[in-house]
Every structure is written in structure tokens, then in C-alpha cells.
Amino acid sequence: MNENPSQPSHTFLRATSAHSLRNPVFQFKHKHRPFSSLKLPSPSRQIHLLQPHPFPRNPGHFAISASPSSSSSSSVALGNEKDRLPADIEVKETEEPNCRVRLSVGVPQAVCEDCYKRVINEFMKQAKVPGFRPGKNVPESILLSHVGKKNVQKATVESILKRTLPHAMASVTGKALRDSVRIVTKFSDMEQTYSSLNTLRYDVIVDVAPQVKWNPENGYKNLKVVVEIDSDIDAQRASELELRRRHKSLGLLRIVTDRGLQIGDVAVLDISATTIDQDELNVVELPSAESKGFHFDTEDGDKVIPGFIDSIIGIRPGETKSFPLVFPESWKQENLRGVHAQFTVECKELFYRDLPELDDSLAVRLLPGCTTLKQVKELLLQRYLEVEETAREQATDNAILDQLQKMVEVEIPQSLFEEQGRQFYGAKLLEIQANVKLNEQQLASLSSPKAVDEYLESQKENILNVIKQNLAVGDIYKRENLQFSTDDLVKEVENSIAEFKRQKQEYDEERVREQVQEILEGAKVLEWLREHAEIQYINR
């Protein structure tokens, strides 16, 4: 059972933490490797990739760390113990846009004097004043002269903040977002106020958990989802293509000498393309559509621009053909969609396949362990039926999540947007590093504040949509009182930690546990939605 079901805390679509969590639901959009943390230079914080949810699991868990800075804003972490104060502090709460709350705190003289006494006593214990034995009482005037009045004043202001901030935060305990608490009053101004009035006033800004509003209300209970299924994942077709691929791998390529290109041949082509201008005055080359020494299997005609294969049928080695084609609007390269192009294709070499007869004698070579062609076909079909089912589930879950984010209205705090975006960017860097060994200079460039900010801006819509999905899922989990078993949680945490150890990576067990819990909660929500939604599947 979920140990803390009351907390609206979900980021289950964030990067998964271990191999054991490879549920296709969570891999379809974000495929990330196990990791611990990655430091990216940032004006405000260290980025933790294995970040738990943005909401505190334990309401009131705070640990203060305020430093005497001259900046107008300083981040603080809060601690969980509220020290008894000799007098009540005054707190005025004001709501601000984007899920922010401003707390204006007034600290009375009695509290300031008590903090001053504590600071003096602490200095007295630690200071080594000439002529006095350590730990013995030292006249206050001598102590101030030895330590410095300014240092005592700074320490007193820090003490006041540490003791009063947990009290000031009482009204937002349980809904304040992690790492979002900021004292916005300049430390120098606080020092001046304390020095002149023996009181203290400061303002705190904190991001709070967003409130999800459904439009229509409870709309998730009557979801109607259309799921587009890619024809490439059709199990029957995919298994036949795989059998054909394996059969071709057993054949030999032989040079064609007496004819032109036919379906089934493999040609080595040089391809170039230019745009077609009506006035023929502004011809532009299309480097992204060019290829030299391109090995083209004519049985892959569905993977090239429509009309291409028909235009080169019959071409012979050494021959060149030129023809116009239009890139379809669905073309993967966005810059080529709808472009009218003039292609020039030169055939360098031409081959045909000399294939062995497809019968039982090839079974063991087509699929080890098989003795008949029928057995090969059945096993390949079974494999692709599993792939088809997985892809179908993935497509369904993504369609549901996309529908959810369109049905919720919610303000997204800036701190939550930055945290989610920095996680995505950190995971992207890890993926780049896994594929390309970056040197220190390249990594520093990609990790710069400018690079991170550019990524956040370019991916803003995607990041906000993912956050909305997470918040919608979290709200449904709470509304429907969904639960998962403690055994599942324990098992997945153990598997995740084992994977971290296998990868020889550092990890925070509490963070692993929290993220596993979020993934399990998200899986429960998607399971519930699949059961209650009206789902229509169409092929594309």
C-alpha cells in the first residue's frame, strides 16, 4: 500500500532510475540510462537527475541554510524542528501569480534579544580570548572587541532567520515546492534594521503545489481516446519482413551485367538534388537530400521519397537519370516537407541476390534451434506479437497522457518548470556522453547556463506538457484512492539499487524509493484509465 497517499506528488514520467523499471509505459517517450546526478552550472542550484517529486513527502521537513549575502535573493533549505520562541512572530501571507506566495515576516524585539543572547553564549564557548580560560564567562564588551561587533551582528541575524523561518513557513507546510523557498530581502537591509531597531523584517517567496482544475470537471472519467497505430508494428507484416531479411542475409550478391535495375536488386547510387524554381533563376542545392555511394535495396522502396524507385527502374551501371519529385508533408526532415526537387541519380554498381531455396533445410540458419520453416515462422510471429502488444500499450498510454494534459488547467511554478527541464537536459547530456566521448571543453560548453537556458526555451512547450501530465496523473491517483502493494515497492527499490550497484553508480536510497513509488503510482493510474476509457484504434 502507498505509505503516503495524501501527497499530490508525481513525476513518474521523469527519467527512470534503474533497469528493473523498464515498463514500456515509461520508456516510450523518455529512454534514459541509470544515473545518479549531474552538475550543470546554474545560477541557483545543483541539478539532481534522480530527483524525487517536486512536493515534500514529509510536510514540514525543513533545514535552514541562510548565508549573509548582499544579493537581493537567497535560496534556503528548511529544517524540521521549530524552536520555541519567547514571543510570536507576525506573518502576512500574500498570493502572487504562478503559484507563488509571499510571506512578510515581522520578528519582535523579544525574539531578537533571545537570539542575540544565544549567539553571545556560543561565541563565549568557542572564542579563545587572551587572559580567559576556554569556556569561562567573558565580559560582553571584551568578547565583542575580540570577535568583532559586525560578526556578532551577522551571526545574530542568521540565528533569527534559522529560528523564525520554520514558524513563518507553517501556513505553507506540505504544499511548498522543494528548493523553491527564497528570502528576497537583502541581508544588508536586515542587518541595518536589526542594528537600528533591534527587530527584524524580511520577505520570503515560495512556490506552492499547483492546483489542478479539470475542464470539464472529472473529464478523465469519460475519456474518449483515438490511438494511431503505425503499420510498421503489425506483427504479421513485421514477422514476414524479418524472415525475408534473414533469408537475404544467407544469399550472395552478384554483379548485374546484362540488364537494368529491377525490384529485388541492390544498387550503389550517387544522388544529388536541387530545388525547382519556377523562373529557374534561383536553383538551390539540397545537401540533406544528397548521398554518395548509397547502397539502395529496392525492396526498401517504402522508405524513400514516393516516386523515387519508379523513376530509376531500368537504370544501368554508369547511367544517369534526372527527374522531379515532391517531398511529402509527412517527411521526417521538416526542412524538406513540400519541397519540389530535381533529382539526379547515377548508378555506380548493380547487384542481384543469389538466394538459397527457402525450405526446412535453412531453418536452423534462419533461427537457431528450429528444425522446420513452419517453426521459424511461428516463433518469429510470436516474438512480433509481443512487440506489437507492447507498442500498442505504449501508443495507448501516450494518447491517454496527451489527452489528459489538454483537459487540465493549472499554473506551473517557474521552479517546477526549471527542475523538470533541467532533468531532461541532464539526461540528454548523459545520453550524448554515452554515445560520444565529450572532452572537458565540450562538456563545459554544453553544461553552460546559456546552453541550459536555450534548451529550456526551445523545449518549453514539451516540458510544460509533461508537467501537466504528471500533475493530472497525481490528481487522479488521489481522487480515485488508488493503491499499490508494499511488496511491489520493496521489490522495485531493491532491483533499482542492484542496477545502480551493477553500473557502479552512486545513488540516494530515499530518492530511489520516492521515484519508484511515483512510477508505480503512475502505472496504477494508467491501468485505471485504460479500463475506464473509450479507446479507438486506427492504422496510419
C-alpha positions as CSV (number, residue, x, y, z in Angstrom):
1,M,0.0,0.0,0.0
2,N,1.1,3.5,-0.7
3,E,2.7,4.8,2.5
4,N,1.7,8.4,2.0
5,P,-1.3,8.6,-0.4
6,S,-2.3,12.1,0.7
7,Q,0.6,13.8,-1.0
8,P,-0.1,15.1,-4.6
9,S,3.4,14.1,-5.7
10,H,4.1,12.7,-9.1
11,T,6.8,13.0,-11.7
12,F,6.5,9.4,-12.9
13,L,7.4,10.4,-16.5
14,R,10.8,11.6,-15.3
15,A,13.9,9.6,-16.1
16,T,13.6,6.1,-14.6
17,S,16.2,5.1,-12.2
18,A,17.0,1.5,-13.0
19,H,16.9,-1.4,-15.4
20,S,14.2,-3.1,-13.5
21,L,11.8,-0.3,-14.2
22,R,11.7,-0.8,-17.9
23,N,8.0,-0.7,-18.2
24,P,7.2,0.3,-21.8
25,V,4.8,2.9,-20.5
26,F,7.7,5.0,-19.2
27,Q,10.2,4.3,-21.9
28,F,8.1,5.3,-24.9
29,K,8.8,9.0,-24.6
30,H,11.9,9.2,-22.4
31,K,14.5,6.5,-22.7
32,H,17.2,7.2,-20.1
33,R,20.1,5.3,-18.7
34,P,20.6,4.7,-14.9
35,F,22.2,7.7,-13.3
36,S,22.8,9.4,-10.0
37,S,23.4,13.2,-10.5
38,L,25.0,15.6,-12.9
39,K,26.1,19.0,-12.0
40,L,25.3,21.7,-14.5
41,P,26.5,25.3,-13.8
42,S,23.4,27.1,-12.8
43,P,22.7,30.5,-11.2
44,S,20.6,28.9,-8.5
45,R,21.1,25.2,-7.8
46,Q,22.7,21.9,-8.4
47,I,20.7,19.7,-10.8
48,H,19.9,16.3,-9.4
49,L,18.8,13.9,-12.2
50,L,17.5,11.3,-9.8
51,Q,15.1,13.9,-8.3
52,P,12.1,12.9,-6.3
53,H,8.8,14.6,-6.8
54,P,8.6,18.4,-6.6
55,F,6.4,18.3,-3.5
56,P,7.8,17.4,0.0
57,R,6.8,13.9,1.0
58,N,7.0,14.8,4.7
59,P,5.1,18.0,5.4
60,G,7.2,20.4,7.5
61,H,10.5,18.8,6.6
62,F,12.9,21.8,6.6
63,A,16.6,22.6,7.2
64,I,17.6,26.3,7.1
65,S,20.7,27.5,5.4
66,A,20.9,31.2,5.1
67,S,24.1,33.0,4.4
68,P,25.0,36.7,4.7
69,S,24.8,37.6,1.1
70,S,24.5,41.0,-0.4
71,S,22.2,39.7,-3.2
72,S,18.6,40.5,-3.2
73,S,17.5,36.9,-3.2
74,S,19.0,33.9,-1.4
75,S,17.7,30.3,-1.6
76,V,17.2,28.4,1.6
77,A,16.6,24.9,2.6
78,L,14.3,24.3,5.5
79,G,14.7,22.1,8.6
80,N,12.1,20.1,10.6
81,E,12.4,21.4,14.1
82,K,10.6,24.6,15.2
83,D,12.4,26.1,18.2
84,R,10.1,27.6,20.9
85,L,10.2,31.4,20.6
86,P,9.8,33.8,23.6
87,A,7.2,35.8,21.6
88,D,5.0,35.3,18.5
89,I,6.2,36.5,15.1
90,E,4.0,38.3,12.7
91,V,3.4,36.7,9.3
92,K,1.4,38.3,6.5
93,E,0.6,36.0,3.6
94,T,0.0,37.3,0.0
95,E,-0.7,35.2,-3.0
96,E,1.2,36.1,-6.2
97,P,0.9,34.8,-9.8
98,N,2.3,31.4,-10.9
99,C,1.6,29.6,-7.7
100,R,3.8,31.8,-5.6
101,V,3.2,33.0,-2.0
102,R,4.9,36.0,-0.4
103,L,5.4,35.8,3.4
104,S,6.1,39.1,5.1
105,V,7.7,38.3,8.4
106,G,8.0,40.6,11.4
107,V,10.2,39.5,14.3
108,P,9.6,41.3,17.6
109,Q,12.4,42.6,19.9
110,A,12.0,39.8,22.4
111,V,12.9,37.2,19.8
112,C,15.8,39.2,18.5
113,E,17.2,39.7,22.1
114,D,16.9,36.0,22.8
115,C,18.8,35.1,19.6
116,Y,21.5,37.7,20.5
117,K,22.0,36.1,23.9
118,R,22.3,32.6,22.3
119,V,24.9,33.9,19.8
120,I,26.9,35.6,22.6
121,N,26.9,32.3,24.7
122,E,28.0,30.3,21.7
123,F,30.9,32.7,20.9
124,M,31.8,32.6,24.6
125,K,32.1,28.8,24.4
126,Q,34.2,28.8,21.3
127,A,36.2,32.0,21.3
128,K,39.8,31.9,22.6
129,V,40.1,35.3,24.3
130,P,43.6,36.1,25.7
131,G,43.6,36.1,29.5
132,F,40.5,33.9,29.8
133,R,40.3,30.1,30.1
134,P,38.2,28.5,27.3
135,G,34.6,28.1,28.2
136,K,34.7,30.7,31.0
137,N,32.5,33.7,31.0
138,V,34.0,36.7,29.3
139,P,32.6,40.2,29.8
140,E,30.4,41.1,26.8
141,S,32.4,44.2,25.9
142,I,35.7,42.3,25.8
143,L,34.1,39.5,23.7
144,L,32.6,42.0,21.2
145,S,36.0,43.7,20.9
146,H,37.7,40.3,20.3
147,V,35.1,38.8,17.9
148,G,34.0,42.0,16.2
149,K,30.7,43.6,16.7
150,K,29.9,43.2,13.0
151,N,30.5,39.5,13.1
152,V,28.2,39.1,16.1
153,Q,25.5,41.1,14.3
154,K,25.7,38.9,11.2
155,A,25.6,35.8,13.3
156,T,22.5,37.1,15.2
157,V,20.6,37.9,12.0
158,E,21.4,34.3,10.8
159,S,20.2,32.9,14.1
160,I,17.0,34.9,13.9
161,L,16.3,33.6,10.4
162,K,17.1,30.0,11.4
163,R,14.7,30.1,14.4
164,T,11.9,32.1,12.8
165,L,11.7,30.8,9.3
166,P,10.1,27.4,10.2
167,H,7.4,29.3,12.1
168,A,6.9,31.6,9.2
169,M,6.5,28.7,6.8
170,A,3.8,27.0,8.9
171,S,1.0,28.1,6.6
172,V,2.6,26.6,3.5
173,T,3.9,23.4,5.1
174,G,3.1,20.4,3.0
175,K,2.5,22.4,-0.2
176,A,5.8,24.3,-0.6
177,L,7.8,23.0,-3.5
178,R,11.2,21.7,-2.8
179,D,14.1,24.1,-3.2
180,S,11.8,27.0,-4.0
181,V,12.0,29.0,-0.8
182,R,13.8,32.3,-1.2
183,I,14.5,35.1,1.2
184,V,14.1,38.1,-1.1
185,T,15.1,40.8,1.4
186,K,18.7,41.9,1.2
187,F,20.9,40.6,4.0
188,S,22.4,44.1,4.3
189,D,18.9,45.6,4.8
190,M,18.1,43.1,7.5
191,E,21.4,43.9,9.3
192,Q,20.6,47.6,9.2
193,T,17.1,47.1,10.5
194,Y,18.3,44.9,13.4
195,S,21.2,47.3,14.2
196,S,18.9,50.3,14.4
197,L,15.6,48.9,15.8
198,N,16.6,45.6,17.4
199,T,13.8,44.0,15.4
200,L,13.8,42.3,12.0
201,R,11.6,42.2,9.0
202,Y,12.1,40.1,5.9
203,D,10.1,38.7,2.9
204,V,10.0,35.2,1.7
205,I,8.9,33.9,-1.7
206,V,7.9,30.3,-2.0
207,D,6.4,28.3,-4.9
208,V,3.5,26.1,-3.8
209,A,2.0,23.0,-5.3
210,P,-0.3,23.8,-8.2
211,Q,-4.0,23.2,-8.0
212,V,-5.3,21.1,-10.9
213,K,-8.6,22.2,-12.5
214,W,-10.3,19.8,-14.9
215,N,-12.2,21.0,-17.9
216,P,-14.7,19.5,-18.0
217,E,-14.9,18.6,-14.3
218,N,-14.0,14.9,-13.8
219,G,-13.4,14.7,-17.5
220,Y,-10.9,12.0,-17.1
221,K,-13.7,9.6,-16.1
222,N,-15.1,9.7,-19.6
223,L,-12.1,9.7,-21.8
224,K,-12.5,9.1,-25.5
225,V,-9.1,8.4,-27.0
226,V,-8.2,7.7,-30.6
227,V,-4.9,5.8,-30.8
228,E,-3.0,5.8,-34.1
229,I,-1.1,2.5,-34.7
230,D,1.9,2.6,-37.0
231,S,1.6,-0.1,-39.7
232,D,5.2,-1.0,-39.1
233,I,4.3,-2.7,-35.8
234,D,1.8,-5.1,-37.4
235,A,3.0,-8.4,-36.1
236,Q,2.2,-10.5,-39.2
237,R,3.8,-8.0,-41.6
238,A,6.8,-7.4,-39.3
239,S,7.5,-11.2,-38.9
240,E,7.3,-11.7,-42.7
241,L,9.8,-8.8,-43.3
242,E,12.1,-10.3,-40.6
243,L,12.0,-13.7,-42.3
244,R,12.8,-12.1,-45.6
245,R,15.7,-10.1,-44.1
246,R,17.2,-13.3,-42.6
247,H,16.7,-15.2,-45.8
248,K,18.5,-12.4,-47.8
249,S,21.4,-12.5,-45.3
250,L,22.1,-16.1,-46.4
251,G,22.4,-15.1,-50.1
252,L,25.2,-13.8,-52.2
253,L,25.3,-10.5,-54.1
254,R,26.3,-11.0,-57.8
255,I,27.1,-8.3,-60.3
256,V,24.4,-7.5,-62.9
257,T,25.9,-7.2,-66.4
258,D,23.2,-7.6,-69.0
259,R,20.1,-5.6,-67.8
260,G,18.9,-2.6,-65.9
261,L,17.6,-2.2,-62.3
262,Q,14.7,-4.5,-61.2
263,I,12.9,-4.8,-57.9
264,G,14.9,-7.1,-55.7
265,D,18.3,-5.7,-56.8
266,V,20.8,-3.7,-54.8
267,A,22.2,-0.6,-56.4
268,V,25.1,1.7,-55.4
269,L,23.9,5.2,-56.3
270,D,25.2,8.8,-56.2
271,I,22.3,11.1,-55.5
272,S,22.1,14.9,-55.7
273,A,19.1,17.2,-55.6
274,T,18.2,20.9,-56.2
275,T,15.1,22.9,-55.6
276,I,12.9,23.6,-58.6
277,D,12.3,27.4,-59.1
278,Q,9.5,28.4,-61.5
279,D,11.8,31.1,-63.0
280,E,14.7,28.7,-63.0
281,L,16.9,31.6,-61.8
282,N,17.3,30.6,-58.2
283,V,18.4,27.0,-58.1
284,V,19.5,25.8,-54.6
285,E,21.3,22.6,-53.8
286,L,19.8,20.3,-51.1
287,P,22.7,18.8,-49.2
288,S,20.3,17.0,-46.8
289,A,18.9,15.1,-49.8
290,E,22.2,14.1,-51.2
291,S,24.2,10.8,-50.8
292,K,27.3,9.4,-52.3
293,G,27.8,5.6,-52.6
294,F,24.3,5.0,-51.3
295,H,23.6,1.2,-51.1
296,F,19.9,1.1,-52.1
297,D,17.9,-2.2,-51.6
298,T,15.0,-1.9,-54.0
299,E,12.8,-3.9,-51.6
300,D,13.0,-0.9,-49.2
301,G,11.1,1.3,-51.7
302,D,8.6,2.3,-49.0
303,K,11.4,4.1,-47.1
304,V,12.4,6.5,-49.8
305,I,10.5,9.5,-51.3
306,P,7.4,8.4,-53.2
307,G,8.1,8.0,-56.9
308,F,11.9,7.6,-56.5
309,I,12.1,3.9,-57.2
310,D,9.7,4.1,-60.2
311,S,12.0,6.8,-61.6
312,I,15.1,4.7,-61.5
313,I,13.8,1.3,-62.6
314,G,15.8,0.1,-65.6
315,I,18.9,2.3,-64.8
316,R,22.2,0.6,-65.7
317,P,25.7,0.9,-64.2
318,G,27.3,4.1,-65.5
319,E,23.9,5.6,-66.5
320,T,22.5,8.8,-65.0
321,K,18.8,9.8,-64.7
322,S,17.2,13.1,-63.7
323,F,13.6,13.6,-62.6
324,P,11.4,15.9,-60.5
325,L,9.8,14.8,-57.2
326,V,7.9,16.4,-54.3
327,F,8.8,15.6,-50.7
328,P,5.6,14.7,-48.8
329,E,4.3,16.8,-45.9
330,S,4.9,13.8,-43.6
331,W,8.7,13.6,-44.5
332,K,10.9,13.2,-41.4
333,Q,13.2,16.1,-42.3
334,E,11.0,19.1,-41.7
335,N,13.0,21.4,-43.9
336,L,12.2,19.3,-46.9
337,R,8.5,18.9,-46.4
338,G,6.6,20.1,-49.5
339,V,9.8,20.9,-51.4
340,H,9.8,20.5,-55.2
341,A,13.1,18.9,-56.1
342,Q,15.0,17.9,-59.2
343,F,16.9,14.6,-58.5
344,T,20.0,13.4,-60.4
345,V,20.9,9.8,-59.8
346,E,24.0,8.0,-61.2
347,C,24.1,4.2,-60.9
348,K,27.7,3.2,-59.9
349,E,27.2,-0.6,-59.5
350,L,24.3,-3.0,-59.7
351,F,23.8,-6.4,-57.9
352,Y,21.2,-9.1,-57.7
353,R,20.8,-11.6,-54.9
354,D,21.5,-15.3,-55.4
355,L,19.3,-16.8,-52.7
356,P,19.2,-20.4,-51.5
357,E,15.7,-22.0,-51.7
358,L,13.6,-21.2,-48.7
359,D,12.8,-24.6,-47.2
360,D,13.3,-26.7,-44.0
361,S,17.0,-27.1,-44.7
362,L,17.5,-23.4,-43.9
363,A,15.5,-23.5,-40.6
364,V,18.5,-23.7,-38.2
365,R,20.4,-21.0,-40.0
366,L,17.3,-18.7,-40.1
367,L,16.6,-19.2,-36.4
368,P,18.9,-21.3,-34.2
369,G,17.1,-24.2,-32.5
370,C,14.4,-24.6,-35.2
371,T,14.2,-27.6,-37.5
372,T,11.4,-26.6,-39.9
373,L,10.4,-23.5,-41.8
374,K,7.0,-23.6,-40.2
375,Q,8.6,-23.4,-36.7
376,V,10.7,-20.4,-37.8
377,K,7.6,-18.6,-38.9
378,E,5.6,-19.4,-35.8
379,L,8.4,-18.2,-33.4
380,L,9.1,-15.0,-35.3
381,L,5.3,-14.3,-35.3
382,Q,5.2,-14.9,-31.6
383,R,8.1,-12.5,-31.0
384,Y,6.5,-9.8,-33.1
385,L,3.1,-10.3,-31.5
386,E,4.7,-9.4,-28.1
387,V,6.4,-6.4,-29.8
388,E,3.1,-5.4,-31.3
389,E,1.3,-5.6,-27.9
390,T,4.0,-3.6,-26.2
391,A,3.9,-0.9,-28.9
392,R,0.1,-0.9,-28.7
393,E,0.2,-0.3,-25.0
394,Q,2.8,2.4,-25.4
395,A,0.8,4.2,-28.0
396,T,-2.4,3.9,-25.9
397,D,-0.7,5.3,-22.8
398,N,0.8,8.2,-24.7
399,A,-2.5,9.0,-26.3
400,I,-4.2,9.0,-22.9
401,L,-1.5,11.2,-21.4
402,D,-1.7,13.6,-24.3
403,Q,-5.5,13.8,-23.8
404,L,-5.1,14.4,-20.0
405,Q,-2.8,17.4,-20.4
406,K,-5.3,19.0,-22.7
407,M,-8.1,18.7,-20.1
408,V,-6.3,20.3,-17.1
409,E,-5.9,24.0,-16.4
410,V,-3.0,24.6,-14.0
411,E,-0.4,27.3,-13.3
412,I,3.1,26.0,-13.5
413,P,5.6,27.4,-11.0
414,Q,8.8,28.5,-12.5
415,S,10.9,26.4,-10.1
416,L,9.0,23.3,-11.2
417,F,9.4,24.1,-14.9
418,E,13.2,24.6,-14.4
419,E,13.6,21.5,-12.3
420,Q,11.8,19.3,-14.9
421,G,13.6,20.9,-17.8
422,R,17.0,20.6,-16.2
423,Q,16.3,16.9,-15.6
424,F,15.5,16.4,-19.3
425,Y,18.6,18.3,-20.3
426,G,20.8,16.4,-17.9
427,A,19.5,13.1,-19.2
428,K,20.2,14.4,-22.7
429,L,23.8,15.2,-21.8
430,L,24.2,11.7,-20.3
431,E,22.9,10.2,-23.5
432,I,25.3,12.3,-25.6
433,Q,28.2,11.2,-23.3
434,A,27.2,7.6,-23.7
435,N,27.3,7.8,-27.5
436,V,30.1,10.4,-27.9
437,K,33.0,10.8,-25.6
438,L,33.0,14.5,-24.9
439,N,36.1,16.3,-23.7
440,E,36.1,18.7,-20.8
441,Q,35.7,21.7,-23.0
442,Q,32.8,20.3,-24.9
443,L,31.1,19.2,-21.7
444,A,31.6,22.7,-20.2
445,S,30.1,24.3,-23.3
446,L,27.1,22.1,-23.3
447,S,26.7,22.5,-19.5
448,S,26.9,26.3,-19.5
449,P,24.0,28.4,-18.2
450,K,23.4,29.7,-21.7
451,A,23.1,26.2,-23.2
452,V,20.7,25.1,-20.5
453,D,18.6,28.2,-20.9
454,E,18.4,27.8,-24.6
455,Y,17.3,24.2,-24.2
456,L,14.6,25.3,-21.7
457,E,13.3,27.9,-24.1
458,S,13.3,25.6,-27.1
459,Q,11.6,22.8,-25.2
460,K,9.3,24.9,-23.2
461,E,6.0,23.6,-24.6
462,N,7.1,19.9,-24.3
463,I,8.3,20.5,-20.7
464,L,5.1,22.2,-19.7
465,N,3.0,19.4,-21.3
466,V,4.9,16.7,-19.4
467,I,4.4,18.6,-16.1
468,K,0.7,18.9,-16.8
469,Q,0.6,15.2,-17.5
470,N,2.3,14.5,-14.2
471,L,0.0,16.7,-12.2
472,A,-3.1,15.3,-13.9
473,V,-1.9,11.7,-13.0
474,G,-1.2,12.7,-9.5
475,D,-4.6,14.3,-9.1
476,I,-6.3,11.2,-10.4
477,Y,-4.3,8.9,-8.1
478,K,-5.5,11.0,-5.1
479,R,-9.1,11.4,-6.3
480,E,-9.6,7.7,-7.0
481,N,-7.8,6.5,-3.9
482,L,-5.6,4.1,-5.9
483,Q,-3.0,2.0,-4.2
484,F,-0.2,-0.5,-4.9
485,S,1.3,-3.2,-2.8
486,T,4.2,-2.6,-0.4
487,D,5.8,-5.8,-1.8
488,D,5.9,-4.2,-5.3
489,L,7.6,-1.1,-3.9
490,V,10.2,-3.1,-1.9
491,K,10.9,-5.3,-4.9
492,E,11.4,-2.5,-7.4
493,V,13.5,-0.5,-5.0
494,E,15.8,-3.5,-4.5
495,N,16.0,-4.1,-8.2
496,S,16.8,-0.4,-8.8
497,I,19.5,-0.3,-6.2
498,A,21.0,-3.5,-7.6
499,E,21.2,-1.9,-11.0
500,F,22.9,1.2,-9.7
501,K,25.5,-1.1,-7.9
502,R,26.0,-3.1,-11.1
503,Q,26.6,0.1,-13.0
504,K,28.9,1.3,-10.2
505,Q,26.9,4.5,-9.8
506,E,26.2,6.5,-6.7
507,Y,22.5,6.7,-5.5
508,D,20.4,8.1,-2.8
509,E,18.2,5.3,-1.4
510,E,15.5,7.7,-0.3
511,R,15.3,9.3,-3.7
512,V,15.2,5.9,-5.4
513,R,12.4,4.8,-3.2
514,E,10.4,8.0,-3.9
515,Q,10.8,7.8,-7.6
516,V,9.9,4.1,-7.7
517,Q,6.8,5.0,-5.7
518,E,5.9,7.6,-8.3
519,I,6.4,5.2,-11.2
520,L,4.2,2.6,-9.5
521,E,1.5,5.3,-8.8
522,G,1.6,6.4,-12.4
523,A,1.3,2.8,-13.6
524,K,-1.8,2.4,-11.4
525,V,-3.4,5.5,-12.9
526,L,-2.8,4.4,-16.5
527,E,-4.1,1.0,-15.7
528,W,-7.3,2.6,-14.2
529,L,-7.7,4.9,-17.2
530,R,-7.3,2.1,-19.8
531,E,-10.1,0.2,-18.0
532,H,-12.4,3.2,-17.9
533,A,-11.7,5.0,-21.2
534,E,-13.3,4.5,-24.6
535,I,-10.4,3.7,-26.9
536,Q,-10.5,3.5,-30.7
537,Y,-7.5,2.2,-32.7
538,I,-6.8,3.3,-36.2
539,N,-3.9,2.4,-38.5
540,R,-1.7,5.1,-40.1
